[in-house]
Amino acid sequence: MSDIDDAGSLPTHIRFSDEQAMLLDSAVAFCKERSPSLTVRGLLASETGYDPAVWDAIVQMGWTGLAIPEAYGGSGLPIGHLAVIAEPMGRPLLATPFTSTQLCIQGLVAGGSAAQQARWLPMLAQGTVGTVALFEEEGHWDLAQPQSRATVAGGTATLHGAKTLVTDAAVAGVVLVSVQVDGAPALAVLPTAGLAQGALQRETVIDETRRAYRLVLDGLTVPADALITGAAALAALAAMRTAAWLLISAECAGGMAGALDVIVDYLNTRTAFGRKIGSYQGLKHPSADILNSLERARSHVAHAATLLNEGDDAEVALRMAQVEAGDGLVFAGDRAVQFHGRFGF
């Protein structure tokens, strides 16, 4: 057994299995080495937003296939293990299509047909990037009520509509697209090879460590057997939502830890009026608040991951993790800017 202190993290006592501890140790070391701040800034200006060499290394370590069944070239581990990797990725803002790919994988594992799984899961395990297209500009908050449609004629499904905030779409090999088929929720397994020019349009988002695109569906076609319908579609949507809550919450917890690292270093370096600025209560107290929020976020993420690994209902735990980690990261980032800029007090 191990705990998160072994990986050089902040004081908390979340226990891991030996397998999880090995994953955590390797993830912390890898992410710290491969994602220094200068590298992150350089990638912001790049076309794809990530380093393909880093992605290849992640694939070689087997992280992309951790939650893919062994029959398709993966490790067959439960999804909760992914959180052990996601938090260290968030701490130095490691830019990769890892989360996008895992959402695609979980959708296929939960709802894909045998043929769809046999075609795509081995490729995703071996490094093909996947993503999901679930959001629409005029869309409903419920993922099971998309406005985009697919009409089936003969053996072909024609897609209609548009999706927004499709992360990593420009480098993906496959996209799971939520659509309606005869008024019911469905998914289309859409290969990106051969997409018409203009089908992908780069979007401007606040977080430039991720690339997001608008995907125009009008006129795109897929074979009818590339659709996921009925109960399988609902299962796939639920699995993708679960994976998103878990991984993004873990990333946010990591980002909070990274912000606190920067804050503490600065408070112990800069002096004002003959004292380290970290000695002033106006800076100490918000920093302690960040640490408390980080501890809560990590606990919620670990609890949710444990429930998922044991096959229990984790929705409440995931929602709690999402709120704590998301709000905590916003607070930590805001305080980091204020402290460094000496503004806002």
JOUR-V691091 format. One record per helix or strand. SS is the DSSP state (@ for helix, = for strand). FROM is the first residue (numbers start at 1). TO is the last residue. Records with the same first field share a line. If there is no record, write none. Layout:
BEGIN
SS: FROM-TO, FROM-TO
END
This chain:
BEGIN
=: 2-3, 15-16, 130-133, 135-135, 149-153, 156-160, 162-167, 174-181, 184-191, 200-203, 212-216, 221-223, 227-228, 271-272, 275-276
@: 4-7, 18-34, 37-44, 52-60, 70-72, 81-91, 98-111, 114-125, 169-171, 224-226, 230-267, 277-279, 281-309, 315-341
END
